[in-house]
Amino acid sequence: MSDKYLVYFLCDAGISTSIMTAKMMEVVQTHDLPLDIEAHSVALADNFVQQKAPALIVLGPQVKYLKDKVDKQFDCDVFVMDTNVYANLDAKTAVRDILNLLRQ
């Protein structure tokens, strides 16, 4: 997995984020993209980041108010997913946005 970017997708409880993550991973697997996306609760993020540092943290739009805190807490880029992309479960656009951020 060293050739893949680890991305944590964080929200409050992780339920809707888990659905979006599953859809994004379908896109990743279909196109053989170098991503591993995991959904987690933002409240538990410290535990996961200490175990494996991600290349990127994506926040669900419902926790965008935590962006500044998460930016300061972790040593990686933090991105807030677009509300429309999230609401429409537009996994293709979400994966494209994540790849674009990682390639910058």
N, CA, C and O of each residue as an XYZ file, in Angstrom:
416
protein
N       0.805     -1.197      0.000
C       0.000      0.000      0.000
C       0.850      1.264      0.000
O       0.302      2.366     -0.006
N       2.132      1.136      0.006
C       3.000      2.312      0.033
C       2.880      3.128     -1.244
O       3.273      4.295     -1.268
N       2.341      2.533     -2.310
C       2.178      3.269     -3.551
C       0.825      3.960     -3.633
O       0.488      4.540     -4.665
N       0.041      3.904     -2.550
C      -1.265      4.551     -2.518
C      -1.270      5.691     -1.512
O      -0.551      5.668     -0.513
N      -2.089      6.679     -1.798
C      -2.301      7.782     -0.865
C      -3.396      7.377      0.115
O      -4.473      6.939     -0.291
N      -3.117      7.525      1.397
C      -4.122      7.272      2.419
C      -4.884      8.566      2.676
O      -4.287      9.612      2.933
N      -6.217      8.481      2.604
C      -7.087      9.628      2.823
C      -8.093      9.257      3.896
O      -8.754      8.222      3.810
N      -8.208     10.113      4.916
C      -9.243      9.928      5.929
C     -10.386     10.881      5.626
O     -10.180     12.082      5.450
N     -11.588     10.336      5.567
C     -12.795     11.122      5.313
C     -13.548     11.181      6.639
O     -14.049     10.164      7.118
N     -13.627     12.362      7.223
C     -14.145     12.514      8.588
C     -15.475     13.238      8.645
O     -15.720     14.183      7.896
N     -16.335     12.774      9.551
C     -17.595     13.458      9.836
C     -17.944     13.207     11.300
O     -17.116     12.707     12.062
N     -19.166     13.553     11.690
C     -19.568     13.382     13.092
C     -19.658     11.924     13.495
O     -18.861     11.455     14.307
N     -20.610     11.208     12.943
C     -20.840      9.825     13.354
C     -20.240      8.812     12.389
O     -19.929      7.689     12.784
N     -20.076      9.194     11.142
C     -19.464      8.302     10.171
C     -20.433      7.497      9.334
O     -20.001      6.703      8.499
N     -21.738      7.675      9.529
C     -22.709      6.853      8.805
C     -22.822      7.279      7.346
O     -22.565      6.473      6.452
N     -23.196      8.513      7.091
C     -23.315      8.959      5.696
C     -21.943      9.028      5.032
O     -21.824      8.823      3.824
N     -20.933      9.309      5.799
C     -19.582      9.343      5.248
C     -19.149      7.946      4.817
O     -18.428      7.797      3.831
N     -19.579      6.930      5.544
C     -19.253      5.551      5.160
C     -19.878      5.191      3.824
O     -19.258      4.505      3.011
N     -21.104      5.650      3.591
C     -21.763      5.400      2.302
C     -20.984      6.077      1.179
O     -20.724      5.465      0.143
N     -20.612      7.338      1.383
C     -19.857      8.072      0.359
C     -18.495      7.424      0.148
O     -18.034      7.315     -0.989
N     -17.852      6.997      1.210
C     -16.546      6.351      1.091
C     -16.648      5.071      0.278
O     -15.783      4.801     -0.556
N     -17.683      4.281      0.504
C     -17.871      3.047     -0.270
C     -18.028      3.367     -1.754
O     -17.465      2.676     -2.602
N     -18.789      4.408     -2.067
C     -18.966      4.809     -3.468
C     -17.646      5.310     -4.066
O     -17.326      5.003     -5.214
N     -16.887      6.078     -3.286
C     -15.593      6.560     -3.786
C     -14.639      5.396     -4.023
O     -13.913      5.383     -5.016
N     -14.634      4.422     -3.122
C     -13.748      3.270     -3.298
C     -14.146      2.421     -4.508
O     -13.287      1.774     -5.107
N     -15.420      2.409     -4.876
C     -15.837      1.749     -6.112
C     -15.180      2.423     -7.313
O     -14.686      1.751     -8.217
N     -15.179      3.751     -7.315
C     -14.533      4.508     -8.393
C     -13.032      4.223     -8.400
O     -12.444      3.987     -9.456
N     -12.423      4.245     -7.228
C     -10.986      3.982     -7.100
C     -10.647      2.606     -7.666
O      -9.697      2.468     -8.437
N     -11.413      1.595     -7.290
C     -11.128      0.231     -7.741
C     -11.412      0.051     -9.229
O     -10.657     -0.627     -9.925
N     -12.478      0.643     -9.714
C     -12.832      0.542    -11.133
C     -11.733      1.112    -12.017
O     -11.425      0.562    -13.074
N     -11.147      2.218    -11.576
C     -10.133      2.906    -12.386
C      -8.708      2.649    -11.910
O      -7.765      3.265    -12.405
N      -8.550      1.740    -10.949
C      -7.235      1.376    -10.417
C      -6.421      2.611    -10.022
O      -5.289      2.803    -10.467
N      -7.027      3.430     -9.183
C      -6.402      4.682     -8.754
C      -5.599      4.469     -7.468
O      -5.909      3.576     -6.679
N      -4.571      5.289     -7.261
C      -3.676      5.109     -6.104
C      -4.207      5.731     -4.812
O      -3.535      6.552     -4.188
N      -5.415      5.334     -4.419
C      -6.033      5.891     -3.219
C      -6.545      4.791     -2.307
O      -6.996      3.739     -2.759
N      -6.464      5.059     -1.019
C      -7.112      4.239     -0.011
C      -7.857      5.231      0.879
O      -7.234      6.011      1.600
N      -9.187      5.202      0.830
C     -10.013      6.171      1.554
C     -10.733      5.453      2.687
O     -11.393      4.436      2.475
N     -10.597      5.998      3.894
C     -11.238      5.422      5.073
C     -12.122      6.468      5.730
O     -11.732      7.629      5.856
N     -13.318      6.055      6.149
C     -14.246      6.939      6.857
C     -14.084      6.755      8.360
O     -13.988      5.635      8.862
N     -14.056      7.877      9.061
C     -13.932      7.847     10.519
C     -14.672      9.026     11.132
O     -14.990      9.999     10.449
N     -14.939      8.926     12.411
C     -15.503     10.040     13.158
C     -14.394     11.050     13.445
O     -13.280     10.674     13.807
N     -14.704     12.310     13.282
C     -13.707     13.350     13.557
C     -13.286     13.331     15.025
O     -12.159     13.702     15.353
N     -14.180     12.905     15.902
C     -13.857     12.848     17.335
C     -12.766     11.824     17.633
O     -12.042     11.960     18.620
N     -12.643     10.808     16.796
C     -11.640      9.757     17.001
C     -10.439      9.886     16.070
O      -9.564      9.020     16.060
N     -10.394     10.943     15.303
C      -9.351     11.093     14.281
C      -7.944     11.033     14.853
O      -7.039     10.494     14.217
N      -7.753     11.574     16.032
C      -6.417     11.581     16.634
C      -5.849     10.165     16.725
O      -4.668      9.950     16.456
N      -6.684      9.207     17.103
C      -6.239      7.815     17.207
C      -5.777      7.271     15.857
O      -4.728      6.633     15.766
N      -6.556      7.524     14.818
C      -6.232      6.984     13.500
C      -5.008      7.670     12.898
O      -4.165      7.009     12.292
N      -4.906      8.974     13.058
C      -3.781      9.719     12.492
C      -2.482      9.304     13.174
O      -1.434      9.264     12.529
N      -2.536      8.995     14.471
C      -1.329      8.541     15.160
C      -0.900      7.161     14.678
O       0.293      6.866     14.620
N      -1.869      6.311     14.330
C      -1.544      4.969     13.843
C      -0.962      5.008     12.437
O       0.065      4.386     12.167
N      -1.615      5.737     11.550
C      -1.170      5.869     10.160
C      -1.458      7.283      9.707
O      -2.617      7.690      9.632
N      -0.425      8.029      9.406
C      -0.593      9.407      8.961
C      -1.127      9.431      7.525
O      -0.574      8.776      6.642
N      -2.202     10.186      7.300
C      -2.761     10.256      5.954
C      -2.057     11.298      5.090
O      -1.381     12.191      5.600
N      -2.221     11.172      3.795
C      -1.726     12.188      2.866
C      -2.676     13.376      2.842
O      -2.274     14.500      2.542
N      -3.953     13.114      3.163
C      -4.985     14.146      3.110
C      -6.109     13.770      4.065
O      -6.437     12.595      4.231
N      -6.693     14.794      4.691
C      -7.905     14.618      5.474
C      -9.012     15.373      4.755
O      -8.865     16.553      4.438
N     -10.117     14.689      4.501
C     -11.289     15.305      3.888
C     -12.373     15.367      4.950
O     -12.697     14.366      5.589
N     -12.924     16.554      5.128
C     -14.022     16.728      6.080
C     -15.341     16.733      5.323
O     -15.455     17.335      4.255
N     -16.335     16.058      5.887
C     -17.675     16.164      5.336
C     -18.176     17.575      5.558
O     -17.774     18.227      6.521
N     -19.051     18.061      4.681
C     -19.516     19.452      4.806
C     -20.214     19.748      6.131
O     -20.251     20.901      6.562
N     -20.766     18.727      6.781
C     -21.450     18.948      8.046
C     -20.492     19.277      9.187
O     -20.929     19.748     10.237
N     -19.191     19.037      9.000
C     -18.211     19.391     10.033
C     -17.188     20.408      9.513
O     -16.068     20.488     10.018
N     -17.583     21.176      8.505
C     -16.649     22.162      7.945
C     -16.230     23.209      8.975
O     -15.170     23.822      8.841
N     -17.042     23.413      9.984
C     -16.702     24.364     11.041
C     -15.461     23.923     11.832
O     -14.882     24.725     12.565
N     -15.054     22.670     11.691
C     -13.878     22.151     12.399
C     -12.590     22.257     11.585
O     -11.532     21.837     12.052
N     -12.666     22.814     10.371
C     -11.501     22.828      9.488
C     -10.283     23.492     10.133
O      -9.192     22.922     10.096
N     -10.437     24.660     10.714
C      -9.288     25.342     11.322
C      -8.668     24.507     12.443
O      -7.446     24.420     12.558
N      -9.505     23.904     13.253
C      -9.015     23.066     14.359
C      -8.245     21.863     13.825
O      -7.157     21.554     14.310
N      -8.808     21.185     12.827
C      -8.169     20.005     12.254
C      -6.870     20.389     11.539
O      -5.878     19.664     11.606
N      -6.888     21.540     10.854
C      -5.666     22.049     10.208
C      -4.527     22.192     11.219
O      -3.391     21.804     10.947
N      -4.842     22.743     12.366
C      -3.824     22.969     13.393
C      -3.411     21.678     14.099
O      -2.274     21.544     14.551
N      -4.340     20.739     14.188
C      -4.106     19.511     14.941
C      -3.213     18.516     14.197
O      -2.431     17.799     14.820
N      -3.328     18.472     12.864
C      -2.623     17.449     12.096
C      -1.704     18.058     11.048
O      -1.967     19.132     10.506
N      -0.627     17.347     10.781
C       0.383     17.821      9.836
C       0.124     17.248      8.436
O       0.943     16.513      7.884
N      -1.036     17.605      7.885
C      -1.349     17.229      6.511
C      -2.406     18.199      5.997
O      -3.008     18.947      6.767
N      -2.621     18.177      4.692
C      -3.635     19.047      4.114
C      -5.025     18.603      4.543
O      -5.289     17.413      4.710
N      -5.914     19.586      4.718
C      -7.292     19.328      5.100
C      -8.193     20.012      4.074
O      -8.006     21.185      3.751
N      -9.162     19.269      3.573
C     -10.060     19.723      2.521
C     -11.494     19.470      2.963
O     -11.793     18.420      3.532
N     -12.384     20.426      2.706
C     -13.801     20.238      3.003
C     -14.502     19.868      1.699
O     -14.429     20.600      0.712
N     -15.178     18.730      1.708
C     -15.889     18.287      0.514
C     -17.033     19.248      0.203
O     -17.727     19.722      1.103
N     -17.214     19.521     -1.062
C     -18.294     20.377     -1.527
C     -19.642     19.785     -1.101
O     -19.863     18.579     -1.216
N     -20.525     20.634     -0.617
C     -21.829     20.195     -0.133
C     -22.637     19.477     -1.211
O     -23.255     18.449     -0.935
N     -22.638     20.002     -2.431
C     -23.412     19.380     -3.514
C     -22.837     18.024     -3.907
O     -23.589     17.092     -4.191
N     -21.531     17.908     -3.925
C     -20.882     16.635     -4.243
C     -21.284     15.601     -3.199
O     -21.618     14.464     -3.534
N     -21.249     16.000     -1.947
C     -21.602     15.104     -0.844
C     -23.086     14.736     -0.875
O     -23.438     13.561     -0.772
N     -23.947     15.735     -1.014
C     -25.393     15.508     -0.986
C     -25.857     14.607     -2.131
O     -26.806     13.838     -1.982
N     -25.181     14.712     -3.268
C     -25.545     13.910     -4.439
C     -24.773     12.595     -4.517
O     -24.920     11.841     -5.479
N     -23.949     12.323     -3.504
C     -23.098     11.128     -3.501
C     -22.338     11.001     -4.825
O     -22.250      9.923     -5.413
N     -21.794     12.134     -5.270
C     -21.068     12.203     -6.544
C     -19.626     11.742     -6.318
O     -18.705     12.550     -6.197
N     -19.466     10.442     -6.266
C     -18.161      9.860     -5.943
C     -17.104     10.173     -6.996
O     -15.939     10.374     -6.651
N     -17.481     10.218     -8.265
C     -16.501     10.508     -9.318
C     -15.890     11.889     -9.137
O     -14.675     12.055     -9.235
N     -16.733     12.874     -8.874
C     -16.222     14.231     -8.654
C     -15.389     14.297     -7.381
O     -14.349     14.955     -7.353
N     -15.835     13.626     -6.335
C     -15.093     13.624     -5.072
C     -13.697     13.040     -5.262
O     -12.713     13.601     -4.780
N     -13.614     11.922     -5.961
C     -12.310     11.284     -6.202
C     -11.438     12.172     -7.076
O     -10.241     12.305     -6.823
N     -12.021     12.779     -8.095
C     -11.263     13.702     -8.956
C     -10.700     14.861     -8.129
O      -9.534     15.225     -8.276
N     -11.536     15.439     -7.257
C     -11.084     16.553     -6.415
C      -9.950     16.121     -5.490
O      -8.975     16.853     -5.318
N     -10.071     14.944     -4.899
C      -9.031     14.430     -4.003
C      -7.724     14.220     -4.762
O      -6.660     14.620     -4.288
N      -7.796     13.601     -5.925
C      -6.577     13.380     -6.727
C      -5.933     14.700     -7.126
O      -4.709     14.830     -7.088
N      -6.742     15.674     -7.505
C      -6.192     16.994     -7.870
C      -5.469     17.635     -6.689
O      -4.400     18.220     -6.862
N      -6.038     17.530     -5.499
C      -5.383     18.087     -4.320
C      -4.081     17.380     -4.020
O      -3.091     18.026     -3.677
N      -4.063     16.070     -4.144
C      -2.854     15.301     -3.849
C      -1.749     15.554     -4.859
O      -0.569     15.439     -4.529
N      -2.113     15.893     -6.062
C      -1.115     16.135     -7.120
C      -0.551     17.537     -7.111
O       0.392     17.833     -7.845
N      -1.119     18.412     -6.285
C      -0.614     19.796     -6.222
C       0.705     19.874     -5.522
O       1.268     20.960     -5.383
